[in-house]
Amino acid sequence: MKPYATLILLRHGQSVYNKQNLFTGWTDVELSEQGKQEAEQAGEMLKRMALFPDIVFTSWLKRAIHTQQIALAAMAWEHIDVCRSWRLNERHYGAWQQRDKDAVKAEVGETLFLAVRRGWDTPPPPLPENDSRCVTNDPKYAGIDPVLLPRSESLKDTYARVKPYFDSEIVPRLKEGKTVLVSAHGNSLRALVKEIEQLSDDAVVSLDIPTGKPIVYHYDEYLEMIAKMEPD
């Protein structure tokens, strides 16, 4: 059955913080060299599968922006429109941002560490309001109501900001029969997969989104999923 619409989810390639085992969150870091290679390989994979997007959605963080740019360049498909939104940003890791994951685990214990990192509704400690890492100090968020900008998020909180954007901006493109690429982050994409696949709060705990590996959903004209592909 030929799909009516297609949704491609792509987590950014490895970042320099991923490589260094640091919590990243909303910290705006570059791709590592491996991450750039992963992005290029993702584009080559999509080209081989003849999955050429009509439009791209991405976050305001450059590791996701650069991933889709590199992937589209590998496809020779750079002419399409790109929509960027902070609502697709990674989960905000609060006071854990920029800290070594192993050091945090040793400090807080494995139970709390796993509840925050893999759980549904446990956030890390929030950043103090006067902390230099707060996004209210970043000029690119100056036009956003400060009440909407997080100082810490659980996956549940991330879902709460990603889902309305998905419903209002991405689903209408699928209803038009488009092929849509979303280049985003591990946790914003976990939130999307939870919605797309109607996963339970418990099931999403074990969900992992690998860097640089497209996840493809095909839909019929009623936006019923007819196939899911995770190409190697």
N, C-alpha and C positions, 0 to 999 in steps of 0.2 A: 504494500500500500504506500503510495507516494505521500509524503507528509505535506500538510498544508502550511505549517509554520514550524520553525526550528529555534530553539533557545540553546545557546552555547555559554556555559559558565567556565571561566578561566581564572584560576587563582594566579596572582603574579608570580613570576619566577623568584628564586631564592634572593632574599635581600641581604645586605651586609649585616644586619642585626640577626637574621635567621642564622647566618654563618657563625656569628659570634655567640649564639645561644642567649640572646637578650630579648626581653619583652619589648615589642615594638609599639603596638597600638596605633595611636595617632601621630607618633613620631615620624617625620617625613624623611625617610632614608632611601638611599639609592639601591638599585639592584646590584648584586655581586656579579662577577664575571660568569659564574655558573648560572645565575638567574637570567642574564642576558641570553645565554645559550639556550636555556629552557624556553624562553619566550620565542626565540627564533624557531626552535624545534616544534613548538605548538603551532606556529603559523604554517610551517611546512606540512605538518600533519593535517591541518584543516584544508590546505590546498590540495593535498592528495585525495582527500575525501570530497572535494568539490563543495565545501561548506563556506561559501563566500558571504559574509554578513552584509545586510542592507544598512545596518546602523550599529553603533557601539555605545554602550553605557559603561562608565567607569567612575571611580571615586575622585577625590581631590588630592590623593596621595600619589607621589610621582612613581612609586614602584609599580602601581597598577596602571598608571598612565603610560609609562615607558614600556610596560609589558605589551599592551595592545598596539603601541606604535611599532615595536620591533616585530610583533607577530604579523601585523598588516603589511609591513615592508617586505617580510619574507614571502607574503602572498602576492606581492605587487598589487595591492588592493587598498591604497592609502587615500582614496578620493572620498570615502563615505563620511557621513556626519558622525560626530562623536559628542555625546551628552555626558557632562560631568556633574556629579552631585556629592556633597559631603555625606549624604545619607547612605551612600555605599561605602563609606570609610570602614576601616577595620574597627573591631570592638575596642573601646577605650580601656586600657589596662590600668588606669589610675596611677597610684603611687608605685606600682610595680614597673611602669614604663621605664625603659633604659637600664633596667636591672638584670643581672644574670639570673637565669631561671633556676639553676642549681642552688645558688646562694639564697634565693627566696624560699625554695623548698626546704632547705636546711633550717631556715629561720622560723617558718610558720608551721612546719610539719606536713607530712604527705597527705593527710586527710583534708585539711583546709586547702592545700595547694591543688589537689585534684578536684575538689568541689568548685573552686574558682575557675581553674583552667578548662576543665572538661564538663562541668555541670551546667545546669540550665539557668538557675536564678540566684547564684551567689556571686556578687561582684567583689573585685579586689578593693582595698582601701582607697578612698577618693583622694585626689590631689588637693592639698590646701588651696584656698582661693588665691593666695598670693604667690603660689608656686610658679616659677618661670616656665614650667612645662605646660601650664594651662593654655588651652587653645584660645581663650579670651585675650591672650597676649599676642596672638598670631594675627597679623593684619589681614590675611586672606579670609579670616572668619569674621571680619569686622561688620559685615552686612547681615549676619545671622543673629537673631534674637539670642542673647546670652543664656536665657532660660532653657533653650533647646540644646545648648552645647554641654556635653557631659564632662564630668571630672572623674568618672569611673562608670563601667557598665558590666552587667552580667550579659550572658548570651540572650536572655529574655529581653533585656533592654535594647540590645542590638536588633533583635527581631522587630521590636516595636517601632523602630525608625526605618528599617529596611522594607518591611511589608507594605506600608502605605505607598512608598515610592514605586515598588514593584507593581502594585495594583494600578496606580494612576499613570505611570509613564511607560512601563515595559509591557504589561499585558495588552494595552491598546495596539501596540505594534504587532504583537503576535496575532491579535484578532484581524489585523490587516493582511496576514499571511506572510509576514516578514521573517527573515533570518536575523536573529538578534544575538550579538555577542556582549556578554557582561564580563568585564575584566575588573576583578575586585580582590577580596581578601579572604583568608581562611574562615574567619568567623562571620563576616557579612554574607559569605556564600553558604556557610552552614545554616544560617538563618533562612536564606532563600531555599535551600534544599528541603529544610523542614517544612516550609510552606508548599513547595511544589509537590513533594512526595507525601505530604500529610503525615509526617513522622511524629511520634509521641515525644513528650518531654524527656522520657527515659531513653528512647531510641537515639535521639540526637546526641546524647552523651558520647556514644562510641563512634560517631561520624567524624571522619577525617577527610579533609580536602587537600590533596597533594599539590605542590607548587608546579606550575607550568604544564598541567595535564588537563586538556579540555574534557568537560562533561557535556554530553549532547542529549537534548530532549527533543523528540519529534512529536508533533501534535496534528490531530485532524482538524477539520473546519469548526468543530465544536470546542476546540481547545481541550479535548481529551487526549491524554498522553498515549501514543501508540508504540513508542520505543524509547529506550534509554541506552546510550552508548558511552562507554568509557574507554576510548581507543588507547592502545599501548604506544 
